[in-house]
Amino acid sequence: MSATHPVAHPVAELYADHHHWLLGWLRHKLGCRQQAADLAHDTFLRILGSRQDRLADLREPRAYLTTIARGLVVDQFRRRELERAYLASLAAEPESAAPSPEQRQLALEALMEVDRLLDGLSAKARSAWLYSRLDGLTHGEIAASLGVSVPRVRQYLAAVARQCYELRYGPAA
């Protein structure tokens, strides 16, 4: 980080030195000034919410910022895709069954939480869990759908359960 900004806090120094660059990078990636500003803001909020002791020795601050920002961009795209899929499923339902705006927001938040819980798992593990929980399929039906054995389905579901447990309570001892 440069010594051109007499700022005491490492995040403030990182912001002063690289915010403008990050904003331009995001604007180029997203094609939208407002989204870029929001995600640049969120990038620095994420840094503020994390361990900051390593910022003083950061050798590649722009690589660090782009890694965080890229993750936020992916999260935003995933959120939008989930929202699109949810709204498409609502459009297929009769209007009388349409949830209120509050219920829709709660459902979207629940979908985002499920997506976060399943993040990092293989596509087959995610699918096995969704088939089990949302479609009520048996292990045999899931195995047939995924083209795997029933014991493999059990392994997938155990992996999902382990991931959920660790996210909730921390790593198992």
N, C-alpha and C positions, 0 to 999 in steps of 0.2 A: 504494500500500500504506500501511497506517496506521502511525503512529508509536507506537501503543499497545503494540506488542510489541518490546522491545529485543533483536531477533535480528539477528545479523550476516550470516548467509547468506540470499540472496534466496529460495531455495527454502523454507527454514525459515520465513521471514516469510510467503511465499505460503501455505504449509501452515497456519500459525497463524491467518492472517486468513480463509482460505476453505475449509479442509477440511470443516468442519461443514456449510457451505452446499452444497458439492459432494456430500457424502454424502447430504444430503436431496434434492438434485436427482436423483441417480442412483436413490435409493430410490423416488422418485415415478415415474421412467421405467421402472424394472425391476420394481417391486413386490416386491422381495426384499431384505431387509436385508443378508444375507450377500453376495450378488452385488454390491450397491452398495458394500459395504466393500471387497471385492476389487478392483473397478474403480477406486474412489477411490485405493486404494493403488497400483494399476498406473499411474494417471494421474501421480502424483507420481514414481514410478519412471521413467516415460518422460521427465518433465521433468529429472530428475537425469541421465539418459543423453544429454541434448541440450545444445545451446549455451545457456548461462545468462546470457550477457552482456546480453541484451535484457530480462531480468526486472526490472531496476532501473527501467526506463523504461516498464514495462507500464501502459497507460492503462486497459485493460479486462480485469482479471485473470479475472473470471468468464467472459467470452467466450472467453478463451484456454483456461481449464480445460474449459469445455464442448466446445470444438472437439476437444481431445485425448480427453476422455472419450467423446464421441459416436463418434469413430473406433474406440475400444476396444470400445464396445458393438457397433458394426457388425462388427468383427473377431470378437467372441464369437458373434454370431448366425451369421456365415458358418462359423465352426468347427463349431458345433452342427449346422448344415444339412449340411455335408460329412460329419460323423460319422454323422448319421441316414441319409444316402444310402448311405454305405459299409456301415453295419450292415444296411440293407435289402437291399443286394446280397449280403451274406454270408448272410442268412437264406434267400435263394433258392437257395443252393448246398447240396449234400448235406452232412450233418453230418461225414462222414468227410473232407471237404475243408476243414473249418474251420481257420483259422490259430490258432496259440497266442495268448494274450493279448499276449505280447511282439511277435509278428509283426503283430498288429492295431495295436498302438501305433506300430510303425515305419511301417506303411502309412498310418495317420492323419497322422503327422508328414510323410511324403512328400507326401500330398495337400495338407496345409497349405502346404508349400513351393511346390508347383505353383500353388496358388491365389494365393500371394503373388507369384510370378513373373508370373502372368497379370493381376494386379490393374492396373487403369488402361488396359487394352486394350479395344477395342470387343468387343461380344458376338460379332460375326462372326469377329474375329481369334482370340478364345479358342476358339470352336467349330471353326474351321479347324484350329487346332493340335491340339485334342483328337481330331478326326476323323482327322487324320494320324497322330498318335502312339499313340493308344489303339485306334482302330478299323482302322488301316492302310489307310485309303482313299487312292486316288490323287487328284491335283489335280483331274482331271475329275470324279470322284465327289463330291469336296468342293464343287466349283463347283455341281454339280447340286443338292446338298443345301441349299446356302445361297442358291441363286438368283442367283449372281454368275458372272463370267467366270473362266477359268483364270488369266489374268494378275492378277486381283484376289486370288485365292487365294494366289498367289505373293507378292503384296504383304503380305497378312495374315501369312503365315508368316515373311517377312523382318522384319516389325515385331515379332513374337514373339521371333525370334532376336536382334534388336537389343536388345530390352528385357532379355532374359536375360543377354546379354553385358554390358550396362551395369550391371545389378545385381551381376554377379560381378566385373567389372573396372573399373567406372567408365565415364563417358562416353567415347565414341570421339573421338579427336583430329581 
